[in-house]
Amino acid sequence: MKVLIVGASGVIGSAVHAHLGKRHEVLTAGRNSGQFRVDITDDESVRRLFAEASANGPLDAIVSTVGNLHFGPITDMTAAQFDIGLQNKLLGQVRLALHGQHVLKDGGSITLTAGILSREPIRAGANASAVNAALEGFARGAAIDLPRGLRINVISPTVLTESLADYGDFMPGMEGVPAARVALAYQRSVEGGQTGRTYFVE
């Protein structure tokens, strides 16, 4: 398979790249690194990414491990701050799906990334909870409409073991999971037959 990973330089993206790269041809994209550059908040940038990535033929799979969020108490949050997660992690990944479907082979797949805060909220995490839940809902709805046997799924991991030093204090009592184990869920999405699913990794 030819798999495009958007966000391949991040902790999850690097683990997914390492795992899928043993089995498939992997192309990489990111804002500041990778074979291709992309700004997921810009339609023209995303169109250009897919035109370049599919120049030698359609893709079998698109994997997104990108997206920024706003963390802060709801008592001080502004609509503009809340919009950060909507425009970046939510609409950015939706944009990848909307444009990316047209460069996939029949039966190809799209895999997006949410996170545990959709079901286990934390203090100052309302934006993340809303965005992650919306991504899961988008995949369920989009799965009904996608033509040509195309599939779409979401991976929703808990906090990564590699990130506990940075984020563990915000998630008291939550046990981390290694990025290498999270990468297995992306393999299930890319190589399996399910669609409209959220794969939880805890």
NULO-939939 format. One record per atom (N, C-alpha, C): residue in one letter; z, y, x. Coordinates in steps of 0.05 Angstrom, whole numbers, plus 5000, padded with zeros to 4 digits. Each point is the difference from the previous one (the first is absolute). Example, Ala and Ser with C-alpha at 12.3 -4.5 7.8 and 13.67 -1.06 7.14 Angstrom:
A515648865264;A500050244982;A500050245018;S498650214993;S500150245016;S501450224985;
***
This chain:
M500049765017;M500050244983;M500050255017;K498950224989;K500250265013;K502050164984;V502250075014;V502350134987;V500450285012;L500150204983;L500750275009;L502950064994;I501550075021;I502950074997;I500250305004;V500950144979;V500550295002;V503050035005;G500650125023;G502850025009;G500849785019;A498149915016;A500549775017;A501850065024;S500750255005;S501750065023;S503050024992;G500649994974;G502850014992;G501449735004;V502549984994;V501549765005;V498949774983;I499650044974;I498949794983;I497149965008;G498450215002;G497249985007;G499549845025;S501750055021;S499749865025;S500549704997;A502049944984;A500649724995;A497849864984;V498950144980;V497849894985;V497649965017;H499450205017;H497749985019;H500349765018;A502449975012;A500549785018;A499649734986;H501049984975;H499849744985;H497249944991;L498850204986;L497349954989;L497949995022;G500550145022;G498150005022;G499649735013;K501849824996;K499749735010;K498049844984;R499550094975;R498449844981;R497550144991;H499950275003;H497850154989;H499150225018;E497650114995;E499250255013;E501450234988;V501550155016;V501650224989;V498950275010;L499650184981;L499350285006;L502550174995;T500450215015;T502450164997;T499450294994;A501750134984;A499650284994;A502750144997;G500150255007;G502450164997;G499550295003;R502050164995;R499750295002;R499550085029;N501449885018;N499850085029;N499449775018;S499549764990;S499549775017;S498349804985;G498949815015;G498449794988;G497050055006;Q498449814992;Q497150025005;Q498850224983;F501250064977;F499050204982;F502350194993;R499350264995;R502050204992;R499750054970;V502350044987;V500050054971;V502450164992;D499650184982;D502150144986;D500049914971;I502049844993;I499949874974;I500450204977;T500750255006;T500350204979;T497450154995;D497849935014;D497550144998;D497849814992;D498750054977;D497949824990;D497749975020;E499150225011;E497749985019;E500749845024;S502450025010;S500949855024;S500049704993;V501049934976;V500149724992;V497149894996;R498350164988;R497249924997;R498749945027;R500550185019;R498949975026;R501049755014;L502649954997;L501249755012;L498549764990;F499649974974;F498849764989;F497049985007;A498750235002;A497250005009;A499849905029;E501850085017;E500049925028;E500849715003;A502249924986;A501049735003;A498249794988;S498350074981;S498249814988;S497150035009;A499650165021;A497350055010;A498549755008;N501549805009;N498849745009;N500349784979;G500650084976;G500349804978;G502650044985;P500249904976;P502450054983;P502549875012;L502250094991;L502649895008;L500949784982;D501749825011;D501249794984;D502750094988;A501450185015;A502750084991;A500750275012;I501550154984;I501150265008;I503049984998;V501450075021;V503049995000;V501050285007;S501750114983;S501350265005;S502949975005;T500950115023;T502950005006;T500950285006;V498950194985;V500550295006;V501350144976;G501050245006;G501050174978;G502650135006;N500150274996;N502450165004;N501450054974;L502650045002;L501750054976;L501950235006;H501350104979;H502150205004;H502749884994;F501950035018;F502749914995;F501850244999;G501650014979;G501950224996;G501349984973;P502350134997;P501549984975;P498550134977;I500149884977;I498650104976;I501050274992;T502550075007;T501150254992;T498750245014;D498849955023;D498750215016;D497049975001;M498949784988;M497249945003;M498350194984;T497750085011;T498150164986;T497649834992;A498450104981;A497649854992;A498149975023;A499950205017;A498249985024;A500949785019;Q502649975003;Q501049795018;Q499449734987;F500549974974;F499449754987;F497049935002;D498450215000;D497149965001;D499149885027;I501650025020;I499349885026;I499449714998;G501849854987;G499649714997;G497749944981;L499750174979;L497849954981;L497350035013;Q499750225016;Q497450055013;Q499449825023;N502149915014;N499649855025;N500249704995;K502449894996;K500249714998;K498749894975;L500450144977;L498949904975;L497050054998;L499250264998;L497150054996;L498449935024;G501250035024;G498549925024;G499249715000;Q501849824992;Q499349724999;Q498249944976;V500550134977;V498249974977;V497250095008;R499850225015;R497450095009;R498649795018;L501549875017;L498849795016;L498949774982;A501549944979;A499049794982;A497650094984;L500050244990;L497850104984;L497450015016;H500150105024;H497650015016;H499449745014;G502149865007;G499649755016;G498749774984;Q500550004974;Q498849784983;Q497049985003;H498750225006;H497150015001;H498849895026;V501749955020;V499049895026;V501049725005;L501249884979;L501049725002;L497949804991;K500049775013;K498449784991;K501149904973;D498349864985;D501049874976;D502449825007;G502150014985;G502449855005;G501850125021;G499350245010;G501750135020;G502650104989;S501850105017;S502750074992;S500950275011;I501850124985;I501350255008;I503049945000;T501450075021;T502949965002;T501350275006;L501850094983;L501550255003;L502949945007;T501450215009;T502849975008;T501850184984;A502149884988;A502150144985;A502649975016;G502149914987;G502549965014;G502349954980;I502249915011;I502349904985;I501250224982;L499650255006;L501350214984;L499050024972;S497849864993;S499149994972;S502049854983;R501549835011;R501949834985;R502950025010;E500450125024;E502650035011;E500350295009;P500350194982;P500150285008;P502450075017;I499650205017;I502150105017;I500450304995;R502250115010;R500450294998;R497850145015;A499150224989;A497950175012;A497249865001;G499749784984;G497649855001;G498450004975;A500450194982;A498650004974;A497050015003;N499050165019;N497150025004;N498949735009;A501349865018;A499149745009;A500149804978;S502150004984;S500249814977;S497750034981;A499450264993;A497950054981;A497349925011;V499450075025;V497449955012;V499649705003;N502049855010;N499749725004;N499649854973;A501450084980;A499749884973;A497250064989;A499050245005;A497450074990;A497849845014;L500349955026;L498049835014;L499949724988;E502449894994;E500049734987;E498650014973;G500550214985;G498750024974;G497050045002;F499250165020;F497150045004;F498649745006;A501249835017;A498749755007;A499849814976;R502050004983;R499949834976;R497750094982;G499850264996;G497950114983;G497349975011;A499750065026;A497449995013;A498949715001;A501849815003;A499149725002;A498449914975;I500650124977;I498549934976;I497250115000;D499650235013;D497550144999;D498149945023;L501049915023;L498349965023;L497849794995;P497550075006;P497849814995;P499649815024;R498149834997;R498949835022;R502149825013;G502149944985;G502049825012;G501850145020;L499950275002;L501750145018;L502949984992;R501749995020;R502949974995;R501550245012;I502450054989;I501850215010;I502849914997;N501650045022;N502849935000;N501650215015;V502649984997;V501950195013;V502149835015;I500650095025;I502249885015;I502450194998;S502349894994;S502450174996;S502349895017;P500250085025;P502149905017;P502650164999;T502249875007;T502550145004;T499850155027;V502250125008;V500050145026;V499449805022;L498550095020;L499349835022;L502349985020;T500249775012;T502049965021;T499650215022;E497550045007;E499350195021;E500750294993;S500550064975;S500550274991;S502950044992;L501749805002;L502850024991;L501450225015;A499550045026;A501350215015;A499550284988;D497650044989;D499350254989;D500750034971;Y499849794984;Y500350024971;Y502349844989;G501449845016;G502149824990;G502250154986;D500750245010;D502250154988;D499450094972;F497450034994;F499250094973;F499949774981;M500149755010;M499849764983;M502449825006;P502450094993;P502449855007;P499949724988;G500649805017;G500249734990;G497449854998;M497750145004;M497449874998;M499449865026;E499149754998;E499349845024;E497150055007;G499550045025;G497350055009;G498349755002;V497450035000;V498149785003;V498150075022;P499449815018;P498250055022;P497250074990;A498750185014;A497250084993;A498249765001;A500549815018;A498349765002;A500149834975;R502350004986;R500249854975;R498650154978;V500250265000;V498650164980;V497049965002;A499049975025;A497149965004;A499049754985;L501749804996;L499249764986;L499250064971;A501350194988;A499450084972;A497250124999;Y499250155021;Y497350125000;Y498049775003;Q500649805015;Q498249775002;Q499649874973;R502249974985;R499849884973;R498250164983;S500250275002;S498350174983;S497149995008;V499550015026;V497250005010;V498749734996;E501349785006;E498849745000;E500449844974;G501950094984;G500649854976;G498250074976;G500749914976;G498450044977;G501250184979;Q502550095005;Q501450164980;Q499050284998;T500450134977;T499350284997;T502050134980;G500450265004;G501950144983;G502949945007;R500449875022;R502749915008;R501450205018;T502750004999;T501650135020;T501549785015;Y499649995026;Y501449805016;Y502550145012;F502349914991;F502550115010;F500949845025;V500750155021;V500949875025;V502850115006;E502049824997;E502850085004;E501449815019;
***
